[in-house]
């Protein structure tokens, strides 16, 4: 198939999007020092666009939905549209920045233009500035988003000279509607051959064909079983509106590692146990009885090979992870999460998800559209918890050091809360996004995350960084 054609998974994020559910991933990035002049920022980004060609392309939709959309060069690319400048009333607080981020992240990207935006935010207190970044999920997953960060940024304070990417970029002519339809029909005619090769690739391994078939079959069965057991009803699973709240929690990665080294499990187990504890606190404060309640988190799992780093598009599967919110003992909660996650991994659920993801590329667009909407209406999980590893060395933009990145995962239909984590230079920061009305107490939930992590740290005899021991602002607990 054409390398510019969206995969089935990439296209599914277009099908999931509506006026209330915006399918872009995003981040708030805090930098040290004074902000670069706007024109200087443009000069830093423009020569690097050749390294991320999708940033110069927009979607072209096939007439009569006879094929998935494809990426085409945008002949009207205007960097000043995609890179914007705004300011907080100085000295702007982090709370004001969070409110601004919520408003920016609530705005849907225009499908008639390249699907990304960058906002330069001046006026932040303590001699800092911020950058807000938005990219449609059809273009990137969390891992490839991190790859883009490492391409656009420098690894030293002195800006590097971008590698030569050829002569001045000239967009290819836009295809006509007739060309789009003809290409799609031609590609569909080749699907049987492509299908045979792809199915063979799914099950083929060096001298392990039978093992591959068995693992895939067991994994698909595990995914099917997960789908037959709907997640319990919660305040987080109601019809959402278009508006958003956004906040964050800073965490030292060394603290998480020290907890898992003392109490057992993995970094992800500690994260999920922390989230489960926070959700339990939040529900009980709202007057909900959590006895016997186990929520389900959809945890994306990267299936991106090492050779695919730097390539755009989505290469993720998913696991349905249990969150025992009923358990109020921090160590017991971690033990439950650790053992159940072991069972999911040995049961091959991620393998099954990968098989279904690969096969979705062969479904007609109309079927994919209906299937995506059907899945969004079912309560297979209560929320998304995604943990993306990022670069562990400092990055710089126009000579300014990136201090804290806070990620955002999009909210799907009937999903009022999303949790994303991104590790960078010794931190593993939580980005918390919520529907503006349903998650009116999102700042309280952020404090619940801090308290849940502190309980695990106390049991592990780990002293958290002073930053996370500070009390919440009075306005949060009021």
PyMOL commands that set and color helices and strands:
alter all, ss='L'
color gray80, all
select helices_A, chain A and resi 8-16+38-46+49-51+53-56+63-65+79-82+94-105+142-152+177-189+191-203+209-227+253-263+267-285+306-308+330-346+349-362+365-377+442-460+466-469+474-477
alter helices_A, ss='H'
color red, helices_A
select strands_A, chain A and resi 24-32+57-60+70-73+83-92+116-124+128-136+244-249+295-302+316-323+383-389+396-397+400-408+417-424+427-435
alter strands_A, ss='S'
color yellow, strands_A
deselect
rebuild
show_as cartoon
